[in-house]
Amino acid sequence: MNILIVGPSWVGDMVMAQTLFACLKQRHGAECQIDVLAPDWSRPILERMPEVRQALSFPLGHGVLDIAVRRRIGKSLTGRYDQAILLPNSLKSALVPYFADIPLRTGWRGEMRYGLLNDLRVLDKERLPLMIERFMALAYEPGHQLQQPYPRPGLQIDPGTRDAALARFGLELDRPVLALCPGAEFGESKRWPAEHYAKVADQKIRQGWQVWLFGSKKDHPGGEDIRQQLIPGLREESVNLSGETTLAEAIDLLSCAGAVVSNDSGLMHVAAALDRPLVAVYGSTSPAFTPPLASQVEIVRLGLECSPCFDRTCRFGHYNCLRDLRPQMVIDALDRLVGEPLADPQVL
């Protein structure tokens, strides 16, 4: 089987898609060849998945239609695949496999894709509550009972590229690394406050750790806010890598972390796929749909009456689901994961 996957548009979703790739290999055997059509930003993720033969560049941005480009890409893929599996539910995502005339075109019903897909599935959200279940189900015939335990994403790291990233940023592994991922592309309702992150950083630095901050260019000011709340002498034990690294470098450097604290974000799923001890902070969203998939995870949330709301901004303006989630809860979770006692809980 040669299978084309039309990949999702978000980092976390792309990481979780590896569960589908594992199921396809399980069903069709090692000879099953999987290529993924996805934006260029996703290449560092896909290149670290052993199940993927090739990442195919998709040049159009999220939401861009451009039928002519989609037709040209589709025609270039004609005759190469036995099946296409679509992870997005949009009509646009179905065009390339249709123009490629791939014999079997599989996906969930959405946005009037009748005719474009010839293996159109109807989603039962109660039977498949998790996103990974909805991905994995597309590897099998309709109604197939998924077998547990489910596969987990697992990104492979090349020591050479990791060492190159360490050298580029002048980073040393002479002390354990606490990685902080305080950003969230989704919106403010996923971002735990900077002052809370700063108190966690303060505590771990006092215990002999160093702190690396990760994120996109937009997250760089937030990372600096966290660093500036550290007192001189501690501040120098932190480095803000947000917007400085490529995604490939961020993945490789995250693999060095002794522990990670992250909002519900793409980097949270990357850290889970690297099997780093992870504290995942949830506010407006819920781990019942897209939990981090790893063996060393502590999920911290308040579970207020108004959450999960899945809004990008708080409809009440208070963000209590995050603001009232105190640093001590996260430090306690880190303590359970990495087994280090608190130096002075009273400071929090």
Order of alpha helices (4+ residues) and beta strands (2+ residues): beta-alpha-alpha-beta-alpha-beta-alpha-beta-alpha-beta-beta-alpha-alpha-beta-alpha-beta-alpha-beta-alpha-beta-alpha-beta-beta-alpha-alpha
